[in-house]
Amino acid sequence: MKVLVVGNGGREHAIAKKLLESTRIKQVFCVPGNGGTATTPGCQNLSLNIDDFQGIERFVMVNNIGLVIVGPELPLSLGIADYFQQRKMMIFGPTKAGAQIESSKSWAKELMLEAGIPTPKAAVFTDAEAAKAYVLEQGTPIVIKADGLASGKGVTVATTVKMAHSAINTIFRGEFGTDNIRVVVEEFLTGQEVSILALTDGITVEPLLPAQDHKAIGEGDKGANTGGMGAYAPAPIVTPELMERIQEEILEPTLAALQKRKIDYRGVLYAGLMITPDGEPKVLEFNCRFGDPETQAVLSLLETPLEDLVLACCQQRLGEYSIRWKSGASVCVVLASGGYPGSYQKGKVITGIEEAEAKGAEVFHAGTQLKQHQLVSDGGRVLGVTAAGETLEQAISKAYAAVDCIQFEGVYCRRDIGRRALGDKN
């Protein structure tokens, strides 16, 4: 079988490499891909845009592609799954209606409230002054969220009224899009955030290993939010008992609520949770696709062939599978460009990847490009250095040994990925 993967990040490189572990997969095409997919045996990049549905369709038809897997949220929110389903082509990812669970935080809040899913109290505003008045009434800390897609950067945890008002102004200036501007002002919760990536065929929902992402740019979870500076799996805070509660109180009611709205949701249902100090799981947000960098850590431990699970979701056969996992733990450390998540330079020559992989790590490319047979940086998050071990401590040690092999001008990474799970509270 030949597979086409839509996207150009570390998540898509991880998906492509996982697929190619199977003898059933002959070739993976990536639209548009990156420097890693360009240099991975069995992978080929296509110079098409992720929203060029007709161009992707033509390539799929001419080259007899059996399956399309969509990585990022944007094409899903634009209706790529609807487009391919109407043409009777196999595609993994929810329809435009289902993708609203990520593309509109206010829509997702309504769904959660209808379904009785535990989530922080929130209010939605289309007027900046009304939102600011609500902040004054509620006090701080408080969370300000852009309603639409913001590449993981539309959330501000405001510790002062001034900070909250500034975040509201930023959203209403159109920083995250100018169509139908809304802001969600949400109750601030304390605890630990957890990522639960689940697969669903619209009938059954099955969680993957729980993961923890590190969103802040600085160590100790300080500084601006990013798309994710690293992740590890499984997250020890999610005990089997807690996972059972998450399944019964969050995943299954969410799927039932989607069904009630006549939404046939086949793909990833990703719940971003806060585990409060008293052990209660509450949904901060939903995403309609694999997380990045959680996917890199989670897929490293997946034993069941990925294509089996994806096809089962597309064909509504997921209930036939019991997902198998390797033992141990996995850690992904993101190497970013200097200045990220603010402005940064591209085109920096990358060296040391072969040496890093010789240390037993996998290096997934995110913001890279192959130029004149040389790998260069081409984004804010450049690489995801991922390693597995029998224990989390071993995985962390192996990942950072590999990180130290890689060089490019301005390279930055957090040095505390996974440390909280070892008892380091900083």
N, C-alpha and C positions, 0 to 999 in steps of 0.2 A: 504494500500500500504506500502511496505517496500522500504526504500531508503538507498543507500550507498553514503557516503560523503568521498571524497579523500582529505587527508590533516591532519595536526596535530596542527594547530594554533588556535588563538583566533577567527579568522574568521570562521573556521570550527565548533568550539564549538557553536558560535552564530547561524550559519546556522542550525545545528542539533537541538538546543533548539527551534528555530523558527518553524521548521518543526513539532516538537513534540507538539506544541500548537494546531495543527489540529487533529480533531478526525479521519480524513482519514488516518493519518500516524500511522501505527502499531508499527514500529520499525525503528531505524536508526542505521546503521553500519558505523563505522569510520575506515579508513585505513590511518595511523595506530592509529589515535586519540591521546589523551593525558589524563592526570589525571582527567580533568573535564568531558570529554566524558565517561571515565571509571566509573564515579560516578553519572552520570545523568540518572535518571530512563528512560527506553525506549531506551537507547544507549548501544552499545556494540562495543568494540575495536577489531580490527583484526590485528594480527601480520603479516602484509604483507607490502611490500615496495610500495611507490607510483608509481614506474616505473615497477612494476611486473604486466604487463597488463594481462598476461595469468592467473596468480593466482587470480587476481580480477575478471576476466571473469568467471573462474570456480566457484567462490563463488557466483557470481550473478546468474549464471544458476542453480546451485544446490539449492539455497535458494529462488528462484523466486523473485528476486529484481526487482522492476518495474522501478526504476530511479537511475541513477548515477549522482552526482553533483561533479564537480571538483573544489577544492578550489585554490590550488597554480598554479603558472604559469609553473613550470618545467614540470609536466606531459603533460600539454597542448602543450608546445613547442616540446615535444618528440612524439606527435601524438596520445595521448590516445583517443581523440574524434574520429579520423579517424578509430582507431582500433575497437571501439565499434560500430560505425556507419556501418562499413563493415559487422558486425555480426548482424545488425538490432536490436541493443539494444539502449534503450533510455539513452542519455547522454547529460548533460548540460555543454557546453563549446565549444569554437571554435576549428576548425581543426588546424593542424600544420601550414597550409598556413596562416590562420587567426591569429594565435598566434604570427606570425612574427611582428605584430604591437607592441608587447612588447619585444620579444626576439631579435629584431634587431632595434636599434634606427635609424640607417641609412635607413633601409627599410621603417620605419614609416615616416621619413622625406620626402623621395621620394613620398610616398603616399600623404602626406599633400600638398606638392608643386604641384603635379598633380591635386589635387582637389581644389586648391586655398584656403586652410584652413590657417587662420592666425597662424603663428608660428615664433619663433625667427630665425634669420639668423644663418646658421650653415655650417660647412665644415667637411668632413669625411676624416680621414687619416689612412693609413696602415703602415706609417713610422713615428717613433717617432720624428726624427729630422725635418721632414716637418711640423709636428703638432706644434713643439716648435717655428719654424720660423713664423708660422701663428699667434701664440700668440704674438710674438714680434711685428708683423705688426699691429695687432688689438688693443693691449693694454689690460689693466685690469681695472675693474673686468671682468672676463670671466668665462664661465662654461665649465668644462671638464667632459665628460661622457664616461664610458665604453659602447661599442656598444651593448653587450649582456646582459644576465641576471646577476644581481648582488645583489639580495635580498634587493633592496632599498638603497644599500650602494655604488653604482658605480658612484655617482655624486659629484663633488667638485666645489664649488663656490670659484674660486681663486681670491683673492684680490691683489696678487702680481704675477709677472712673475715667481719668484722662486717657489711659491706655485703651479702655473699652470704646470710648467715643472716637478715638483715632482709628481703631479697627473698623468701626461702623462707617466712618467717612471714607476709608480706603475702599470698602466694598461698594458704596454708593457712587464713588468716582468711576466705577467700571473696571477696577483692577482685575477682576475675575470674570469679566464679560459684561456686556451692556444690555443684553436682552432680559426682560422680566426680572429686574434686580430685586432680590429679597435677602433679608438677613434673619438668621435664626439666633436668638439670644437664649442661652441654655444655662441651667443650674450647673455649678461647678461641683464635681465629685472628687474625692480623694480615693486612693487605692492603687492597684496595679492594672495597667492595660494589657489585654490579651487579644490576640487575633485568632479567631476560629474560622478557618477556611473549610467550607462544606461543599460537597458535590450534590447536585439534585437533578433528577430527571423529570421533575414536575409532580412526581408521585411519592418518591422516597427521598429522604435527605440524609446523607452520611457525612459526618465530620471527618476531616483529616486531623493530623496531630496538632495540638494547640501550640501556638508560637507566640513569642513576644518580640515586638518591634521596638526600635529605639528611634523615635521621631526627631528629637531635638538635636541640633547640630553639636552641642557641647557635652562634654563628659558630665556625668551626674544629672543628665537630662536637663541641662541648662541651655538657654539661648533659643533662637528661632526654630520653628518647626520646619522640617524638610520632608522629602518623599520617603525618608527612612534611611538611617545610617547603619543599620545592622539588625540582625534577628537571630533567634535561636529556637530550636524545637527539640523535644517537646518541652513546654513550659511547666515546671514542676508545680506551680501554684494551682494548675488545673488538675485536680485529683480525679480518679475515675468517678467518684461520687458527684463531684462538681460538673464533670462532663455530662453525666446522666441528666442533671438538672438543666444544663444548657440545651441539651437535646429536647427535653420535654417542655421546658418553659419558654424557649426562644426559637430554636430552629423549626420544630414541627408546627407551632402556632403561626410562625411567619409564612411557611409554605401554605398552610391552610388559608391564611388571609389572602395570599396571592391567588390561590385557587378560587376563593370566594369572589374575587374581582375578575374572574375568567382569564387570568394571566397564566399561560403555559410556560413556566419558568424552567429552562434546561441549561445548566451551566454551573458556575460557582456562586454560592451564596456566602458572602464573607461578612461575619459579624465582628465588629470592633467593640470589645467589651471593656468595662471597668469592673474589676473585682474589688468591691468595697472592703474596708477593714473588717467588717463582720461577715465577710465571705459571700456577699450577695452579688450575683452577676447582673449588670445593667448594660443595655446596648447604647453605646455612644453614637455609632453609625453603622450603616450597611454599605458594602461595596458589591458590585455585580461581576467581579472578575477576580482572578488570582491576585494576591498581594505581592508587593515588591518592596523589600527583599525577603518576605516570609517564604515565598515560593522556592527560592534557592535553598533554604534550609530544609523545608518540608519535603521537597521532591528528592533530596539527597538520601532520605531514609525510606522512600517508598519502594516496596518490593513488588507489589502487584503492577503489571505493565500499565503504564499511563494510558496507552491507546485503548486498552480494554475498558477502563473506567470512563473515558471520554465517549467512546462509542456507546457504552451502556446508557449514559445520560442522554445522548441524542436519540437512542432507540427505545427509551423508557424501560430499560432492563436492569437498572442499578440495584434493585432488590435481590438480584441473583448473586451479588458479590459480597464477600467479606474482605475488606481491604487489609492486606498484609503489610507489615512494617519490619524493617531491619531493627536490630537492637541498638542501643546507644543514643547519642545526641548529635546534633549538627549545629554549626554556627556559621553565619555569614557576616563578614565585616566589609562595609562599603568604603571604597577609596574614592574620595571626592576631589574636585578641582578646588584650588585655593580661591576663597571668596564666596563659594556656594554656602547658603542658598541665595546670596546676592549675586552681583555681577562677577563673572569669571572669564578667563581666557580659554580658548580652544586651541587645538593643534599642537599640544605638547607631546613629544615623543615618549612612548611607554616602553620600558625595558623590564626584564626580570620575570616575565610570566612563565617561561619554561622552568626556571629555577623554582618558582613558587609551586608549580604543579609537581615538581620532583620531590617536594616536601610532603606530598600526599594530599594537597588541596585541589579543589576545582576552582578555576577562575572564570566567572561568568562576566561577560562584557555587557555594559549598559551604555554609557556615553563614549563609544569608541568608533573609529572609522579606519579603514585600510586605505592609506594614500601612498602610492608609489611603493607598494610592498612593505610599508612601514605602518605600525599601529600608532595612532595618535588619539589624544583626548578629543571628545566631541560633545561633551555634556557636563552637567553639574555632578551627577553621580556617575563615575567612570567605570569602576569594576566592583564586583562582589566576590570577595575571596571566601570560599566556603570549604569547611572541613568537618568531617565526622569523626567521632571517637566513641569508645565504649562508655566514657563518662563525659559530662559536659565540660569538666575541667580539661580533659584530654583534647576535646574538640576545640576549645578556646586556645589552648597552647599551640595546637597544630595550625590553626587559622592564622594566628599572629606570627608564627615562624614563617609562614608563606607571605604574609603581608610585608614583612621586612625585606623580602627579596625584590619587591616591585618598586620602581622609581619612575616618576615623571615630575616635571617642574611644578611646584606648588601643591603636591599631593598632601591630602589631609585625611585622617581617619580618627574615629573615637577609639580609645584604648580600653574601654570598659564594657564592651559588648558581652552580654551574658553574665557579668559579674554579680548582678543583683541576685541571681538564682543561686549563687554560691555563698550568699550571706553578706555580700558587700553592699551596704545601703547607700553608698555614695554614688 
